[in-house]
């Protein structure tokens, strides 16, 4: 009934709940509770006034009405909780600005956010009642209100949220739950509300936040040994202690996240000067003193012990029944041997945030660096509440005299094992955040050098982790989980790359201690380092590279089913290919890019023979993904939505570059096979441009850049063969005839090729495409003279000018004169006549200024060659002088950003230029 009638009568239902929850309690037990509630509710004068008004307005009667009993109020609180839950799918219920707008259009509509003050009042009244079940429901409702409304902005005060005005009510509602006589399950619920409030970010002033923070601090005394109340059993005590640890873990996680958000902008904004660094450091220190992390830090050393102890208990309680004999006979840190079964659900509910916090503290809070081995301060919380005291740090029963390194290693294995067990053996009772938390914890652990070193030396552990990640990709559709899987895979690659790099350096020191040994011996020794060894065999189940390749291929096929031959045939004729890269949203693009980033790094883990085994597969994947994602959209290409700037295409290009740079062509045994493999890949990319399918045309810019990756980075033996070189040159020729944005990228790419260090590679491109660049420049000048404004066309012309200038600088000394004979006339041809200059478009005048600026630079830079050109073509001199005189009078030339050389004295450029050019008469 509530669900069916809620839309039409929201206000009536809320009013009914309010009448029940705020009604005066007529029972005798309510009398002593009222003064206590009034004393606790600081800042709640409006609530007290309302109650007095209700009592003052009552008429005396001989038969007073009986107020609602506590079961009725509990039902009303549960109904309120249900009402909020039913409204969560409608945005207007949690957006004050939108609700007011909708209300103005239809006054009959009602929204939950418009009744927020009543919601907070009802939650407060329930949370501060004298009935434990009602207090519990009130705290649950308060937590729900915080979760749903913490991000709702206040339209009248930008930068603030609407819950800020209720900070006093929240603190007053929580305070009674931390009194010594409060039942454990109520205190446990209050701890959850505290962590939700602190983590919500509503209280921005730390002075306001301290009110709730002090409540959590006071709860820590219940962790001490002997602090348990005799009124409640051991199971309730376990629930309370774990809830306290869970709340502190959630607060610590939020504190670390805020710390990272604050540090990142400061790093980006820091300057290079010492003054700027000192200012930034002082600013960071000031901000750090008032950060949430500073509130948590005093208790962190002892809290970390309790977190680790709770995780140790959870690991033992998670063992299968056949290992029950391994459980401690006297119980764990927070449970006894008699309460094992009743304690398991409490641990199952609390361990995910505790695991997250513990991994954060070990890796980023200094735990592995020494915090794990420090003694607790004598005046602090201490670890007296732990059975066995500090001995819990020793996970091994065989020795109580472990070194710090051994203790660190054991705790890593424990946290790693908890993550693996949770990811492999997921239970229905597990909370939804278990998988994301475990993945996040693994990522944090492996980001630290110590766990990374351990993983890089344990082949079986790494392979098992890859298998678990593979299973996560198959079972989880969440893009966030899949992206975290790829981040962990990247860390596995980094761990093993560091391990193999260390092994290579060690072997080199052994065979070539002073670089005196012949190169052939070092090459022979290094051939055995890395997966694959000397024979190149990668065995499934015994190879990290093979396992990682499975993980990446799984993700790629999930995003691009066309990569699988079986799925590709099933998808034939479907419209998915026709949509091309536009069928991929940003999340899919990021996932594909992350997978390709891991794939491109796999050869770093292989020996030369192993590379020759795995690289063909990697090159096939890269080119296949390029074919699937680099599809031109149906609409005209614009600079704002280029296919080449999309994450998947960019990752393919970076992967091709990384593979082309592999030094396998220097290996005498595999050089021929490696060159043939790269030639085959380049040939496949060229074939993509020739065979355009009906479903979509490949993006020209992406194809040009893919070819450029080989020309610029591959061995020259790959790109100098005629049957590959000529098609590459022809593709660039066609690129210079395409639309403006393709021309722009084409000219920029050609400039990089013209600057290639190996002249044998760049010379054919210069001879064939240099004249085409000049033609493109002249066409641009004509187009700019005929159109009013075309910024993109101007950029193409400026890039052509820059490319010609690059060619002039790269020309050999004996070829400078010939290059100047081509370069100077082109620049002069771009100059405007003084008569037509004022009427020319702004873009055409900018091109004129760019050409004139280059002429003024090239004369002093190459005086002899410039004088020879002017002497050979005397008609150029008069045009240059006219342009200089016109430029000195042109206001456009004095604007900031004009390419022309700017002098402080306006008359100086004109006099100086006339003097310079008077010598070029021959």
C-alpha positions in Angstrom: 0.0 0.0 0.0 2.8 2.4 0.8 4.5 1.8 -2.5 1.2 2.2 -4.4 0.1 5.4 -2.8 3.5 7.1 -2.2 3.6 9.2 -5.3 0.2 10.9 -4.7 0.4 11.2 -0.9 4.0 11.6 0.1 3.3 14.5 2.5 0.5 12.6 4.2 2.7 9.5 4.8 5.5 11.7 6.2 3.1 13.5 8.3 1.7 10.3 9.7 5.2 9.0 10.6 6.0 12.4 12.1 2.9 12.3 14.3 3.8 8.9 15.6 7.5 9.5 16.2 7.2 12.9 17.8 4.2 12.1 20.0 4.9 12.4 23.7 5.4 9.2 25.5 2.9 8.7 28.3 4.8 5.8 30.0 6.5 6.4 33.3 9.8 5.4 31.8 9.7 8.4 29.5 9.9 10.9 32.4 13.6 10.6 33.1 14.5 10.4 29.5 13.1 13.8 28.5 15.6 15.9 30.5 18.5 13.8 29.3 17.4 14.3 25.6 17.1 18.0 26.2 20.5 18.2 27.7 22.0 16.2 24.8 20.3 18.2 22.0 22.4 21.3 22.0 21.2 23.7 19.4 17.8 22.1 19.1 15.7 24.9 20.5 13.2 24.7 17.7 12.5 21.1 18.6 12.0 21.9 22.3 9.8 24.8 21.4 7.6 22.6 19.3 7.2 20.1 22.1 6.2 22.9 24.6 3.8 24.3 22.1 2.1 20.9 21.7 1.8 20.5 25.4 0.6 24.1 26.0 -2.2 23.6 23.4 -3.6 20.5 24.9 -6.9 20.8 26.7 -7.3 19.2 30.1 -9.2 16.0 30.0 -10.1 13.3 32.5 -9.3 10.6 29.9 -5.9 11.6 28.3 -5.1 9.9 25.0 -2.6 7.1 25.2 0.5 7.8 23.1 1.9 5.3 20.6 3.8 2.4 22.1 7.4 1.7 21.1 6.5 -1.1 18.7 4.3 1.4 16.8 7.1 3.9 16.7 9.6 1.3 15.4 7.1 0.5 12.7 6.8 4.2 11.8 10.6 4.4 11.7 10.8 1.4 9.4 8.1 2.9 7.2 10.1 6.1 7.0 13.2 4.1 6.0 11.0 2.4 3.3 9.7 5.8 2.0 13.2 7.1 1.5 14.3 3.9 -0.3 11.3 4.0 -2.6 12.1 7.5 -3.7 15.8 6.9 -4.6 15.1 6.3 -8.3 13.7 9.8 -8.8 16.3 12.5 -9.0 14.0 15.3 -8.0 13.6 13.8 -4.5 17.3 14.4 -3.8 17.8 17.7 -5.7 16.5 20.8 -4.0 16.8 23.1 -7.1 15.1 20.6 -9.4 12.4 19.9 -6.8 11.6 23.6 -6.5 11.4 23.9 -10.2 9.1 21.0 -10.6 7.0 22.3 -7.7 6.6 25.6 -9.4 5.3 24.0 -12.5 2.9 21.6 -10.7 2.1 22.7 -7.1 0.5 19.3 -6.4 3.8 17.5 -6.7 5.7 16.8 -3.5 9.3 15.8 -3.1 11.3 14.3 -0.3 14.0 16.9 -0.2 11.4 19.6 0.7 10.7 17.7 4.0 14.4 17.3 5.0 13.9 19.1 8.3 11.1 16.7 9.2 13.2 13.7 8.2 16.1 14.8 10.4 13.7 15.6 13.3 12.1 12.2 13.1 15.5 10.4 12.9 16.6 12.4 15.9 13.6 11.7 18.0 13.9 7.9 17.3 17.7 7.8 17.9 17.4 9.5 21.3 14.4 7.5 22.6 14.6 5.2 25.6 13.7 2.1 23.5 16.7 0.2 22.1 14.9 -1.1 19.0 13.6 2.4 18.2 17.1 3.9 18.8 18.5 1.3 16.4 15.9 2.2 13.7 16.5 5.9 14.3 20.2 5.5 13.7 19.6 3.5 10.6 17.3 6.2 9.2 19.9 8.9 10.1 22.6 7.0 8.2 20.2 6.6 5.2 19.5 10.4 5.3 23.3 11.1 5.3 23.9 8.7 2.4 21.1 10.2 0.3 21.4 13.9 1.0 25.1 14.5 1.7 25.8 15.6 -1.9 22.7 17.6 -2.4 23.8 21.2 -3.0 22.2 24.3 -1.4 21.0 26.5 -4.3 21.0 29.6 -2.3 24.6 29.1 -1.1 26.8 27.8 -3.9 29.6 25.4 -2.7 27.5 24.2 0.3 25.2 21.3 0.9 21.8 21.3 2.6 22.8 19.0 5.4 25.3 21.5 6.8 22.6 23.2 8.8 21.8 20.0 10.6 25.3 19.3 12.1 24.1 20.0 15.7 21.2 17.6 15.4 23.4 14.8 14.0 25.9 15.2 16.8 23.1 15.3 19.4 21.5 12.2 18.0 24.7 10.2 18.2 26.0 11.3 21.6 23.6 9.1 23.8 24.6 6.0 21.9 28.2 6.2 23.3 27.2 6.2 26.9 28.6 3.3 29.0 25.2 1.7 29.6 24.3 1.7 25.9 23.8 -1.8 24.5 26.6 -3.0 22.2 24.5 -3.3 19.1 23.2 0.3 19.4 26.8 1.6 19.8 27.8 -0.5 16.8 25.2 1.1 14.7 26.1 4.6 16.0 29.7 3.9 14.9 28.5 3.3 11.4 26.6 6.6 11.4 29.7 8.4 12.7 31.9 7.1 9.9 29.2 7.8 7.3 28.9 11.4 8.6 32.7 12.0 8.7 33.1 10.4 5.3 30.3 12.4 3.7 32.2 15.6 3.7 29.3 17.6 5.0 31.2 19.0 8.0 33.9 21.0 6.3 35.1 22.8 9.4 37.2 20.4 11.5 36.0 22.1 14.7 32.5 20.9 13.8 33.8 17.5 12.8 35.6 17.0 16.1 32.3 16.7 17.9 31.6 13.4 16.1 35.2 12.5 16.1 35.4 12.7 19.9 32.6 10.2 20.1 34.6 7.7 18.1 37.6 8.4 20.2 35.6 7.7 23.4 34.5 4.3 21.9 38.1 3.2 21.7 38.2 2.5 25.4 35.8 -0.4 24.8 38.6 -2.1 22.9 40.7 -2.4 26.1 40.9 -5.7 27.9 38.3 -5.9 30.6 36.3 -3.1 29.3 33.4 -5.4 28.3 30.2 -4.9 30.3 29.0 -7.9 32.2 25.5 -7.1 31.0 26.1 -8.3 27.5 27.5 -11.6 26.2 30.8 -12.1 24.3 29.1 -12.1 20.9 27.7 -8.6 21.5 31.1 -7.5 22.6 32.6 -8.8 19.4 30.0 -7.0 17.4 30.7 -3.7 19.2 34.5 -3.9 18.9 34.4 -4.8 15.2 32.0 -2.0 14.5 34.3 0.5 16.2 37.3 -0.8 14.1 35.2 -0.7 11.0 34.1 2.9 11.6 37.7 4.0 12.2 38.8 2.1 9.1 36.2 3.9 7.0 37.2 7.3 8.5 40.9 6.5 7.7 40.1 5.6 4.1 38.2 8.9 3.6 41.1 10.8 5.3 43.6 9.3 2.9 41.5 9.9 -0.1 41.1 13.6 0.8 44.8 13.8 1.5 45.5 12.5 -2.0 43.0 14.9 -3.6 44.8 17.8 -1.8 48.3 16.7 -2.6 47.7 16.1 -6.4 46.7 19.7 -7.2 49.6 21.1 -5.1 52.1 18.9 -7.1 50.7 20.2 -10.4 50.7 23.8 -9.2 54.3 23.7 -7.8 56.8 25.8 -9.6 60.5 25.3 -10.4 61.8 28.2 -8.4 62.9 27.7 -4.8 60.6 30.5 -3.6 57.6 28.7 -5.2 58.7 25.4 -3.6 59.0 27.0 -0.2 55.6 28.6 -0.6 54.0 25.3 -1.7 55.6 23.5 1.2 54.4 26.0 3.7 50.9 25.8 2.2 50.9 22.0 2.3 52.0 22.0 5.9 49.3 24.4 6.9 46.7 22.4 5.1 48.1 19.2 6.6 47.7 20.5 10.1 44.0 21.0 9.6 43.3 17.8 7.6 41.1 14.9 8.6 44.2 12.7 8.6 45.6 14.7 11.5 42.6 13.8 13.6 43.1 10.1 12.9 46.9 10.0 13.2 47.2 10.0 17.0 45.3 6.7 17.3 46.6 5.2 14.1 49.6 3.2 15.4 47.3 1.3 17.9 44.4 1.1 15.5 46.6 -0.6 13.0 47.3 -3.3 15.5 43.7 -3.9 16.1 42.9 -3.9 12.3 45.6 -6.5 11.7 44.4 -8.6 14.6 40.9 -8.5 13.3 42.1 -9.6 9.9 44.0 -12.4 11.4 40.9 -13.6 13.2 38.9 -13.3 10.0 41.4 -15.4 8.1 41.3 -18.1 10.7 37.5 -18.1 10.9 37.3 -18.4 7.1 39.2 -21.7 7.0 37.2 -24.7 5.9 35.8 -27.1 8.5 38.6 -29.6 8.0 41.1 -27.0 9.3 39.2 -26.2 12.4 42.0 -27.8 14.5 44.2 -24.8 13.5 42.0 -22.4 15.4 43.5 -21.1 18.6 42.2 -22.9 21.6 41.7 -19.8 23.7 40.0 -17.8 20.9 41.2 -14.9 18.9 41.7 -11.2 19.5 38.0 -10.4 19.7 36.3 -13.7 20.2 36.5 -16.7 22.5 36.5 -20.4 21.6 32.8 -20.6 22.8 31.6 -17.8 20.5 33.3 -18.9 17.2 30.0 -19.6 15.3 28.3 -16.4 16.5 31.3 -14.3 15.8 31.7 -15.3 12.2 28.9 -13.1 10.8 30.3 -10.1 12.6 33.7 -10.6 11.1 32.1 -11.3 7.7 30.4 -7.9 7.8 33.4 -5.9 9.1 36.5 -7.2 7.3 36.3 -5.4 3.9 36.8 -1.8 5.1 39.3 -3.0 7.7 41.3 -4.8 5.0 41.2 -1.6 2.9 42.4 0.5 5.8 45.1 -2.0 6.8 46.5 -2.2 3.3 46.5 1.6 3.1 48.4 1.9 6.3 51.0 -0.7 5.5 51.8 0.7 2.0 51.1 4.5 2.4 51.1 5.0 6.1 54.6 3.7 6.8 53.5 0.3 8.1 56.0 -1.7 6.0 58.7 0.9 6.5 58.7 0.5 10.3 55.3 1.4 11.7 54.5 -2.3 12.0 57.5 -2.7 14.4 57.1 0.4 16.5 56.0 0.0 20.1 52.7 1.6 21.0 53.0 4.8 23.0 52.6 4.3 26.8 50.0 7.0 27.1 48.1 5.8 24.0 45.4 3.3 23.5 47.8 0.4 23.7 47.1 -3.2 22.6 46.0 -4.5 26.0 42.7 -5.6 24.4 44.5 -8.1 22.3 44.8 -11.6 23.6 48.5 -12.3 23.6 49.5 -8.6 23.3 52.1 -7.7 20.8 52.9 -11.4 20.1 50.1 -11.4 17.5 52.5 -9.7 15.1 54.3 -13.1 14.7 52.1 -15.1 12.4 54.5 -18.0 12.4 54.2 -20.5 15.2 57.7 -21.8 14.6 59.6 -18.7 15.7 58.9 -15.7 18.0 62.2 -14.0 17.0 61.3 -13.1 13.4 63.1 -10.2 11.7 61.2 -7.2 10.6 61.5 -8.3 7.0 60.0 -11.7 7.8 57.1 -10.1 9.7 56.4 -7.8 6.8 56.4 -10.7 4.4 54.0 -12.7 6.6 51.5 -9.9 6.8 51.6 -9.4 3.1 50.9 -13.1 2.6 48.0 -12.8 5.1 46.4 -9.8 3.4 47.1 -11.2 0.0 45.5 -14.5 1.0 42.4 -12.8 2.4 41.9 -11.0 -1.0 42.4 -14.2 -3.0 40.1 -16.2 -0.8 37.4 -13.6 -1.1 37.7 -13.3 -4.9 37.8 -17.0 -5.4 35.2 -18.2 -3.0 32.5 -15.5 -3.1 29.5 -16.2 -0.9 25.9 -15.1 -1.1 26.3 -13.5 2.4 29.3 -11.4 1.3 28.6 -7.7 1.0 28.6 -6.1 -2.6 31.7 -4.1 -1.9 33.9 -7.2 -1.2 35.2 -7.6 -4.8 36.0 -3.8 -5.3 37.6 -3.6 -1.9 39.8 -6.7 -2.5 40.9 -5.5 -5.9 41.7 -2.1 -4.4 43.7 -3.7 -1.6 45.7 -5.8 -4.0 46.4 -2.7 -6.1 47.6 -0.9 -3.0 49.8 -3.8 -1.8 51.4 -4.4 -5.2 52.1 -0.7 -5.6 54.6 -0.9 -2.7 58.2 -2.1 -3.4 58.2 -4.8 -0.8 55.1 -6.8 -2.0 56.2 -6.1 -5.6 59.5 -7.7 -4.9 57.9 -10.7 -3.3 55.5 -11.2 -6.2 58.3 -10.8 -8.8 60.2 -13.8 -7.3 57.2 -16.1 -6.9 56.1 -17.5 -10.3 53.3 -19.7 -9.0 51.8 -16.9 -6.9 51.8 -14.6 -9.9 50.2 -17.1 -12.2 47.5 -17.9 -9.6 46.8 -14.1 -9.3 46.4 -13.8 -13.1 44.0 -16.7 -13.1 41.9 -15.0 -10.4 41.9 -11.8 -12.4 40.8 -13.7 -15.5 37.9 -15.1 -13.5 37.0 -11.6 -12.4 36.8 -10.4 -16.0 34.5 -13.3 -16.9 32.2 -12.9 -13.9 32.1 -9.1 -13.4 30.5 -6.6 -15.8 31.4 -3.6 -13.8 33.8 -1.3 -15.8 35.4 -0.1 -12.5 36.3 -3.7 -11.5 37.6 -4.5 -14.9 39.7 -1.4 -15.0 41.1 -2.2 -11.6 41.9 -5.7 -12.8 44.0 -4.2 -15.6 45.8 -1.9 -13.2 46.8 -4.9 -11.1 47.9 -6.7 -14.2 50.1 -3.7 -15.0 51.7 -4.0 -11.5 52.4 -7.7 -12.1 54.2 -6.7 -15.3 56.2 -4.1 -13.4 57.1 -6.5 -10.6 58.5 -9.1 -13.0 60.2 -6.5 -15.2 62.0 -5.2 -12.1 63.0 -8.8 -11.2 64.3 -9.6 -14.6 66.2 -6.2 -14.9 67.9 -7.0 -11.6 68.9 -10.5 -12.9 70.2 -9.0 -16.2 72.3 -6.5 -14.4 73.7 -9.2 -12.1 74.6 -11.5 -14.9 76.3 -8.6 -16.8 78.4 -7.8 -13.8 79.4 -11.4 -13.7 80.4 -11.9 -17.3 81.6 -8.3 -18.0 82.9 -6.8 -14.8 84.7 -3.9 -16.5 83.1 -4.0 -20.0 86.1 -6.0 -21.2 84.3 -9.1 -22.2 83.3 -9.4 -25.9 79.7 -8.5 -26.7 78.9 -12.0 -27.9 79.4 -13.6 -24.5 77.1 -11.1 -22.8 74.5 -11.7 -25.5 74.7 -15.4 -24.9 74.3 -15.0 -21.2 71.4 -12.6 -21.5 69.6 -14.9 -23.9 68.6 -17.1 -20.9 67.1 -14.2 -18.8 63.3 -13.8 -19.1 60.5 -16.1 -19.9 61.1 -18.4 -22.8 64.7 -19.0 -22.1 66.8 -20.2 -25.0 64.0 -22.2 -26.7 61.3 -19.6 -26.4 58.7 -22.0 -25.0 55.9 -20.4 -22.8 54.1 -23.2 -21.0 50.5 -22.5 -19.9 50.2 -22.6 -16.1 53.9 -21.9 -15.7 54.2 -18.6 -17.5 53.3 -15.2 -16.2 53.3 -13.8 -19.8 50.9 -16.5 -21.0 48.6 -15.9 -18.0 48.7 -12.1 -18.5 48.0 -12.5 -22.2 44.9 -14.5 -21.3 43.7 -11.8 -19.1 44.2 -9.1 -21.7 42.7 -11.1 -24.5 39.6 -11.8 -22.4 39.0 -8.1 -21.8 39.6 -7.2 -25.5 37.2 -9.9 -26.7 34.6 -8.8 -24.3 34.8 -5.2 -25.6 35.5 -6.2 -29.3 34.0 -9.6 -30.1 35.2 -9.2 -33.7 38.7 -10.1 -32.5 37.6 -13.7 -32.0 37.3 -15.7 -35.2 34.3 -17.6 -33.9 32.4 -14.4 -32.7 33.5 -12.5 -35.8 31.6 -14.8 -38.1 28.6 -14.6 -35.9 28.7 -10.8 -36.0 29.0 -10.6 -39.8 26.4 -8.4 -41.2 25.5 -6.7 -38.0 25.7 -3.0 -37.6 28.3 -3.0 -34.9 31.1 -2.7 -37.4 29.3 0.1 -39.2 29.3 2.2 -36.0 33.0 1.8 -35.7 34.8 3.6 -33.0 31.7 5.6 -32.1 30.1 2.3 -30.8 32.7 2.5 -27.9 31.8 4.7 -25.0 34.5 6.3 -22.9 34.6 3.4 -20.4 35.1 0.8 -23.1 37.8 2.9 -24.6 39.6 3.1 -21.3 39.4 -0.6 -20.8 40.8 -1.4 -24.3 43.6 1.1 -23.8 44.5 -0.4 -20.4 44.6 -3.9 -21.9 46.7 -2.8 -24.8 49.1 -1.1 -22.3 49.7 -4.4 -20.6 50.0 -6.3 -23.8 52.7 -4.0 -25.2 54.8 -4.4 -22.0 54.9 -8.2 -22.1 58.0 -8.5 -24.3 59.9 -6.9 -21.5 59.4 -10.0 -19.5 60.7 -12.4 -22.2 64.1 -13.5 -23.4 64.9 -12.9 -27.1 63.6 -16.3 -28.0 60.5 -15.8 -25.8 59.9 -12.4 -27.6 59.8 -14.2 -30.9 57.1 -16.5 -29.5 54.8 -13.9 -28.1 55.3 -10.8 -30.2 53.5 -12.1 -33.3 50.4 -12.5 -31.2 50.8 -9.0 -29.7 51.3 -7.4 -33.2 48.3 -9.2 -34.5 46.2 -8.0 -31.5 47.4 -4.4 -31.9 46.7 -4.2 -35.6 43.3 -6.0 -35.3 42.2 -3.5 -32.6 43.4 -0.7 -34.8 41.3 -2.0 -37.6 38.2 -2.2 -35.4 38.4 1.1 -33.6 40.0 3.5 -36.1 36.9 3.9 -38.2 36.0 7.3 -39.6 32.7 8.6 -38.3 29.9 9.4 -40.7 30.1 13.1 -40.1 33.0 15.3 -41.2 36.1 15.1 -39.1 36.7 18.0 -36.8 39.6 18.8 -34.4 37.2 18.4 -31.4 36.4 14.7 -32.1 39.4 13.1 -33.8 39.4 9.3 -33.8 43.2 9.3 -33.4 42.8 11.1 -30.0 40.7 8.3 -28.6 42.3 6.2 -25.9 42.3 2.8 -27.8 43.9 4.3 -31.0 46.5 6.1 -29.0 47.3 2.9 -27.1 47.7 1.0 -30.3 50.1 3.6 -31.6 52.1 3.6 -28.4 52.2 -0.2 -28.5 53.5 -0.3 -32.1 56.2 2.2 -31.1 57.3 0.2 -28.1 57.5 -3.0 -30.2 59.3 -1.3 -33.1 62.0 -0.1 -30.6 62.7 -3.5 -29.3 66.4 -4.2 -29.9 65.9 -7.7 -31.4 67.4 -6.6 -34.7 70.7 -6.5 -32.9 70.4 -10.2 -31.9 72.3 -12.2 -34.5 70.1 -15.2 -34.0 66.7 -13.5 -34.4 67.4 -10.4 -36.4 66.2 -11.7 -39.8 63.0 -13.2 -38.3 62.3 -9.9 -36.4 62.7 -7.7 -39.4 60.4 -10.0 -41.4 57.8 -9.8 -38.7 57.9 -6.0 -38.6 57.6 -5.9 -42.4 54.6 -8.2 -42.3 52.9 -5.9 -39.7 53.6 -2.8 -41.7 52.3 -4.5 -44.8 49.1 -5.4 -43.0 48.5 -1.8 -41.9 49.1 -0.7 -45.5 46.6 -3.3 -46.7 44.0 -1.8 -44.3 44.1 1.4 -46.2 43.6 -0.3 -49.6 40.7 -2.6 -48.7 38.0 -0.3 -47.4 34.9 -2.3 -46.3 31.4 -1.1 -47.0 30.8 -0.9 -43.3 33.3 1.9 -42.6 36.4 3.6 -43.8 39.5 3.5 -41.7 40.6 6.9 -40.3 43.3 8.5 -42.4 45.2 10.2 -39.6 45.4 7.0 -37.5 46.8 5.0 -40.5 49.4 7.7 -41.2 50.5 7.8 -37.6 50.7 4.0 -37.5 52.9 4.0 -40.5 55.0 6.8 -39.0 55.6 4.7 -35.9 57.5 2.2 -38.0 59.3 4.8 -40.2 60.5 6.6 -37.1 61.3 3.7 -34.7 61.7 0.5 -36.6 65.1 -0.7 -38.0 65.9 0.8 -41.3 65.9 -2.6 -42.9 62.1 -2.7 -42.3 61.1 0.5 -44.0 63.7 0.8 -46.8 62.4 -2.0 -48.9 60.7 -0.7 -52.1 57.5 -2.6 -51.8 56.8 -1.0 -48.4 58.5 2.4 -48.9 56.6 3.5 -52.0 53.2 2.7 -50.6 54.0 4.6 -47.4 55.1 7.6 -49.5 51.9 7.4 -51.6 49.7 7.4 -48.5 51.3 10.6 -47.3 50.8 12.1 -50.8 47.1 11.3 -50.6 47.0 12.6 -47.1 48.2 16.0 -48.4 45.1 16.1 -50.7 42.6 15.3 -48.0 40.6 17.7 -45.8 42.3 20.3 -43.8 42.6 18.4 -40.5 44.1 15.4 -42.2 46.6 17.7 -44.0 47.5 19.3 -40.7 48.4 15.9 -39.1 50.1 14.7 -42.2 52.4 17.7 -42.4 53.2 17.5 -38.7 54.0 13.8 -39.1 56.2 14.4 -42.2 58.2 17.0 -40.3 59.1 14.3 -37.8 60.1 11.9 -40.6 62.2 14.7 -42.3 64.1 15.1 -39.0 65.0 11.3 -38.8 68.5 10.9 -37.6 69.2 8.3 -40.3 69.4 10.2 -43.6 69.0 7.0 -45.6 65.5 6.8 -44.1 64.3 10.4 -44.4 65.9 11.3 -47.8 63.3 9.4 -50.0 60.5 11.1 -48.1 62.1 14.5 -48.5 62.6 14.1 -52.2 59.1 12.8 -52.9 57.1 14.8 -50.4 59.0 18.0 -49.9 57.6 19.5 -53.2 54.1 18.4 -52.2 54.4 20.3 -48.9 55.3 23.4 -51.0 52.3 22.8 -53.2 50.1 22.4 -50.2 51.4 25.7 -48.8 50.7 27.6 -52.0 47.2 26.2 -52.2 46.6 27.3 -48.7 47.7 30.8 -49.5 45.3 30.9 -52.4 42.4 29.6 -50.4 43.1 32.1 -47.6 43.0 34.9 -50.1 39.6 33.8 -51.4 37.9 33.2 -48.0 37.0 35.5 -45.2 38.4 33.3 -42.3 39.6 29.7 -42.0 41.7 29.1 -38.9 42.3 25.4 -39.7 43.5 26.2 -43.2 45.9 28.8 -41.7 47.3 26.2 -39.3 48.1 23.9 -42.2 49.9 26.7 -44.0 51.9 27.6 -40.8 52.8 23.9 -40.3 54.1 23.8 -43.9 56.2 26.8 -43.3 57.6 25.2 -40.2 58.4 22.0 -42.1 60.2 23.9 -44.8 62.2 25.7 -42.2 63.1 22.3 -40.7 64.3 21.1 -44.1 66.5 24.2 -44.5 68.1 23.6 -41.1 68.6 19.8 -41.9 70.2 20.4 -45.3 73.9 19.7 -45.5 76.3 22.6 -45.8 76.8 22.1 -49.6 73.1 22.0 -50.1 72.1 25.1 -48.2 72.4 27.4 -51.2 70.1 25.1 -53.3 67.6 24.9 -50.5 67.6 28.7 -50.0 66.9 29.1 -53.7 63.7 27.2 -53.1 62.8 28.5 -49.7 63.2 32.3 -50.2 61.0 32.5 -53.3 58.3 30.6 -51.6 58.3 33.0 -48.7 58.3 36.0 -50.9 55.4 34.6 -52.9 53.4 34.5 -49.6 53.9 38.3 -49.1 50.9 40.5 -49.8 51.1 43.5 -52.0 50.9 46.8 -50.1 47.8 47.7 -52.0 45.8 44.5 -51.3 47.2 44.1 -47.8 44.5 46.1 -46.0 41.7 44.3 -47.7 43.0 40.8 -47.1 41.4 38.5 -44.6 42.9 38.3 -41.1 44.1 34.7 -41.7 45.8 35.8 -44.9 47.5 38.7 -43.1 48.8 36.3 -40.4 50.3 34.1 -43.1 51.9 37.2 -44.6 53.4 38.1 -41.2 54.7 34.6 -40.7 56.4 34.6 -44.0 57.9 38.1 -43.4 59.1 37.1 -40.0 60.9 34.1 -41.4 62.5 36.2 -44.1 63.9 38.6 -41.4 65.4 35.6 -39.6 66.8 33.6 -42.5 68.8 36.6 -43.9 71.1 37.1 -40.9 71.2 33.3 -40.3 72.4 32.4 -43.8 73.8 35.8 -45.1 75.9 34.4 -48.0 73.2 32.1 -49.3 70.5 34.8 -48.9 72.7 37.3 -50.8 73.2 34.8 -53.6 69.4 34.2 -53.9 68.7 38.0 -54.0 71.5 38.5 -56.6 70.1 35.7 -58.7 66.5 36.8 -58.4 66.7 40.6 -58.1 62.9 40.9 -58.5 62.5 39.5 -55.0 64.3 42.4 -53.3 61.7 45.1 -54.2 58.9 42.9 -53.0 60.6 42.3 -49.7 61.3 45.9 -49.2 57.8 46.9 -50.0 56.5 44.3 -47.5 58.9 45.6 -44.8 57.8 49.2 -45.3 54.1 48.2 -45.3 54.6 46.0 -42.2 56.2 48.9 -40.3 53.0 50.9 -40.8 50.6 48.0 -40.4 48.8 48.1 -37.0 48.4 44.3 -37.3 52.1 43.8 -37.0 52.2 45.5 -33.6 49.6 43.2 -32.0 50.8 40.7 -29.4 51.4 37.2 -30.8 52.2 38.3 -34.3 55.0 36.1 -35.8 57.0 39.1 -36.8 60.0 40.0 -34.8 59.0 42.7 -32.3 61.3 45.5 -31.2 60.9 47.9 -28.3 61.3 51.0 -30.6 58.7 51.0 -33.4 60.9 52.8 -35.9 63.9 50.5 -35.3 62.6 47.5 -37.3 62.1 49.5 -40.5 65.5 51.2 -40.4 67.3 48.0 -39.5 65.6 45.9 -42.2 66.4 48.5 -44.9 70.0 48.5 -43.9 70.1 44.7 -43.9 68.7 44.3 -47.3 70.7 47.1 -49.0 73.7 44.8 -49.0 72.0 42.1 -51.1 72.5 43.8 -54.5 75.0 41.5 -55.7 
